[in-house]
Amino acid sequence: MSEIDDFPFYNGRPARLVARQWWLVLAGVALGFVALTAPIPWFAGRFGQFVPAVLFVLIPLAALAIATPQHWTALFRRLGWRDVVATVLVALLTLVVSFAAGWLFMKYHGAQANPAVKMISGQSQGELGLFFLKTAPQLLGEELVTILPMLAFMTLFHGPMGLARPKAIALAWLLSALLFAALHLPTYQWNFAQCFAVIGAARLVLSLGYLWTRNIWVSTGAHILNDWSLFGLALALA
C-alpha cells in the first residue's frame, strides 16, 4: 500500500508515533473536551460560545503538532470531487441509520431529547445563525476526539499486540465509536442504552467517511450535514 493511501501515524506512514507521543495526543484530546464542556460563564454569551468550540479543535491539534511537527497535517487532505460525493453519501447514510436506530429505540425503550434542540427552539434568527456557525468547529473537534483515538488504537493493535491490519482497523473503529458514545452520556442524562445504541451506530457510519477516504474533512462534512439536517428538522417540526 502506498504511503498516501494508508492511515497516518499508526505504522510509519508518514510517521510512527510511539506510546509517549500518543499519550500526549490523547491528553490533548481530553483537555480539548474539558475546554468544550467546562461550565465557564465567560463563554456563555453569543460570541463567547465560540471559544470552547475553537479550543476543542486547537488543543488536540496543538498536541498532535508537538508530537509530530512535520506530519500533523496528514489528517487533512485536499478535497476532490470524489471526497465531496463521499461526504454527501456518508451524511445520507448517517441520517438513515440515525432515524432507524432512533425509531427502534423510541419504540421499545423511550429516549432522552437532545437539550440543544430545546435550546434553539426559542432562539431568534440571529442566535440560530450563530449556533449553526458554532457547531462547525465543534463538530470538527468531535471528529478529532474520535479519529485520533482510533489511530491510537490502530497503533496499539497493529504494533505491540501484533494483530493483522484489518482486525486492528476494525477493533479501532468499534472502540473509538464506543468512546464517542460514552462522551455523550452527560448530554443524554446517562442513558447508556441510547448513547451506545443510537449515538454509537451513527458514529460508526460517520467514521466510515474517514476510513473510506483517509480525509478527516469528509467525516467532518458528513457530521455537519447530518447534525444541521437534524437540527433543521427539529426546528421545522417545532
FENVENZI-V123034 format. One record per residue. SS is DSSP state (~ for helix, > for strand, _ for the rest). D_CENTER is the distance of its C-alpha to the mean C-alpha in Angstrom with 1 decimal. Layout:
ss,d_center
SS,D_CENTER
SS,D_CENTER
This chain:
ss,d_center
_,26.2
_,26.2
_,24.2
_,22.3
_,21.3
_,19.9
_,16.7
_,17.1
>,18.1
_,18.8
_,22.2
_,23.6
_,22.3
_,22.5
_,22.6
>,22.5
_,21.0
_,23.1
~,22.4
~,23.2
~,20.9
~,17.9
~,18.9
~,18.9
~,15.4
~,14.1
~,16.3
~,14.7
~,11.2
~,13.2
~,15.3
~,12.6
~,11.4
~,15.1
~,15.7
~,13.3
~,14.9
_,18.5
_,21.1
_,22.7
~,25.2
~,25.3
~,21.8
_,22.5
_,24.4
_,23.7
_,22.8
_,22.1
~,18.8
~,17.4
~,18.1
~,15.5
~,12.8
~,14.2
~,14.7
~,11.1
~,10.8
~,14.3
~,14.8
~,12.4
~,13.7
~,17.2
~,17.0
~,16.1
~,18.9
~,21.3
~,20.6
_,21.1
_,22.6
_,23.6
_,20.6
~,17.4
~,17.0
~,16.8
~,13.1
_,14.1
_,16.8
_,19.1
_,18.3
_,21.1
~,22.2
~,20.9
~,17.3
~,17.9
~,19.2
~,16.4
~,13.9
~,16.3
~,17.0
~,13.4
~,13.0
~,16.4
~,15.8
~,12.8
~,15.2
~,17.9
~,16.2
~,15.0
~,18.6
~,20.2
~,18.5
~,18.9
~,22.5
~,23.4
~,22.0
~,23.9
~,27.0
~,27.4
_,25.7
_,24.9
_,21.6
_,20.5
_,19.7
_,16.7
~,18.6
~,17.1
~,19.1
~,22.2
~,21.7
~,21.5
_,24.3
_,26.9
_,25.7
_,27.7
~,26.7
~,26.2
~,24.0
~,21.9
~,21.6
~,20.4
~,17.9
~,16.4
~,16.6
~,14.9
~,11.8
~,11.3
~,10.8
~,8.9
~,6.2
~,6.5
~,6.4
~,3.2
~,2.6
~,5.8
~,5.7
~,4.9
~,6.9
~,9.5
~,10.5
~,10.6
~,13.0
~,14.8
~,15.4
~,16.7
~,19.0
~,20.4
~,21.0
~,22.4
_,24.3
_,25.9
_,25.6
_,26.9
_,25.1
_,25.3
~,22.5
~,21.6
~,21.6
~,19.6
~,16.8
~,17.0
~,17.0
~,14.0
~,12.0
~,13.3
~,13.1
~,9.5
~,8.9
~,11.6
~,10.3
~,7.2
~,10.1
~,12.3
~,10.6
_,11.3
_,14.9
_,16.4
_,15.2
_,16.9
_,20.0
_,19.2
_,19.5
~,18.5
~,19.4
~,17.5
~,14.2
~,14.6
~,16.3
~,14.7
~,11.1
~,11.1
~,12.8
~,10.5
~,7.5
~,10.2
~,11.0
~,7.9
~,7.9
~,11.5
~,11.0
~,10.3
~,13.0
~,15.3
~,15.3
_,14.1
_,12.7
~,9.3
~,10.9
~,11.2
~,7.7
~,7.1
~,10.5
~,10.2
~,7.5
~,10.0
~,12.9
~,11.9
~,11.5
~,14.5
~,16.5
~,16.1
~,17.0
~,19.8
~,21.1
~,21.3
~,23.2
~,25.5
~,26.3
_,27.0
